[in-house]
Every structure is written in structure tokens, then in C-alpha cells.
Amino acid sequence: MSEQPLLNVSDNTALGKVEIAPEVIEVIAGIAATEVDGVHAMRGNFATGVVERFGKKAHNKGIKVELLEDGVTIDVYVILNFGVSIPQVAQKLQTNIRQTLTNMTALELKEINVHVVGVQMSGREELEAQE
């Protein structure tokens, strides 16, 4: 696992400094993403699947944070519900993640990239059965 530096969010003052680990940003963004209607799940990997089987929730699943020279970039990998408007849900994801991170950390984000990696089709069978 690559070691990313801490993100300094305040100037040194008489009280000290505040630093935020990229993993904290991942967790906040992951929770904000799952709050959006239309998101079925976040894409995980083998490790997060194993962790969740043991009962621990992986809140940073499907989130990648990069600390760059010119700002913070977040990539979000989601599986959406069948029948939702992908552009609308993607915009809601970007807005909710940006607002949540701004409120909790006062960070200015460079980009929030949404990657739709799947569509959950269970809603489709239910709609066809009703017709």
C-alpha cells in the first residue's frame, strides 16, 4: 500500500496544526455517496469483500483519493439502480460529496469523477412482473 502524506488543512497556530489522512477523506466521501438515491452499491475489491463478510463495514469502498499539487481529486466507482437517470445521479453524487467534504473538512476539491461500473437489474424483473 502506498504511503500518502497527510493533508494539512490549517496553518500552524499557537494551538498546533490540523492534518487529515486521505483515508478519512475516503470514508467521508463513501458515506456521502451511499446517501444519494439511485446508488445501489459502491464497487469494492476482494479485500473489502472479505472485510464485509466478517461484519465490518468498509465505508471507503469505491472511493479513490489523490492528493495532487493543484488540489484533491476524488474518483467514485458506483453501481446504480436500474431505471435511474445516470447523469442526474452522477451530478447528485458530485454535489453531495463536495458539500459534505466542504462542511466537514473545509477542503476545496479539484475534481470529483464518477465512474458507473454497473447497473443493478433487480428492479427490472419487478417492473416486468407488474406489467
N, C-alpha and C positions, 0 to 999 in steps of 0.2 A: 504494500500500500504506500503510495507516495505521500510524503510529508508536506502538507501545505502550511504556510505561515498563518499566524493569527491575523485577523483583520483589526487594525487599530481604528476605533470609532470615536475617540475623543483625544484632544490634545492633553499633554501632560499638565496636570494642575497640582495644586498643593495637596489634593486628596489622592492623587495617583492617576493611573490611566485605565481605560476600558478597552479590552480586546475581546473579539468574538471569533470562535473557531468556525471554520467552514462547515463542520458537521452540524452546528447549531442552526446555521442558515438553511441547511438541507432539511432539517426537521421542521422548522417553521414553514418553509415553502411546501413541504409534503403535506402537512396538516391543512394548510390553506387550500391546496389543490383538491384534497378529498372533500372539502366543504362545498365545492361547486356542483350544482345539479347537472346531470348528464355524464359525469365521470363515474365509470364503473369500477375501475381499479387503476393502480399505478403499476407500471412494469417493474418487475424485480428481476433478480438473478438467482442462481442456485443458492447462494449463501443466505439471502433474505428469505427464500422459501423454507430453508431448514430452520432458521431462527423462528419463523412464524409457526412452524409445526410444533415447536416447544412452548408455544403460548406467548412469546414475546412479540409485540407489535413493532414492526420496522417502519417508523414514521418517515425515514429518509428514502424509502424505496421509490425509485423512478425519478430521482432528482440528482442532478449533477451541477455542482457549483465550481466556477472557475474564477479565481482572483487574478485579474489582469492589471496591467499598468494603468489602463484607462477606465477601469471600473469592474464591477461584478457582473458576470454573465451566468444565467441560470438556464439549464436545459431540463425540460419536464417531459417525461415519457409516460403517456396515458393510454388507457383502454376506455373507449367511450361506449355508452349505451346505444343500441340500435335505434335509429329514428331521430336522433338529435341533430341539430344544425352544428356541424363541425366548426365553421368559422365563429359562430356565436359562443359556443362553449370554450373555444380557444381564447377568445377575447375576454370572457369572464374569468378564465384561469389566469391570464396575464394581469388583469385588473386586481383580482383578489390577492394574488401573491404579492404584487407590488405594494398594495395598500397595507397588507399585514406586515410585510418586512419593514416598510417605512415607519409604521406605528410602533413596532417592537424594537427596531434597531437603529432607526434614523439613517439607514443606508440609502444611497442613491444607486439604483441599478442601471447598468448599461443596456442589457438585453434580457428578455425572458422568452426563450424559444420553446414552443410547444411542438412535440413530436407525437402524432397519433400513431400508435403502433398496433392497434387492434380495435375491433368493434365487437361488443358482446351481443350475440344474436338471440339470447333467450327471449327477449321481448318480441321478436318477430314471430316465433311459434305461437305465442299467446295471442297476438293480433290476428293471425290467420285462423286460429281456433274460434275466435269470437265472430268472424265473418261467416 
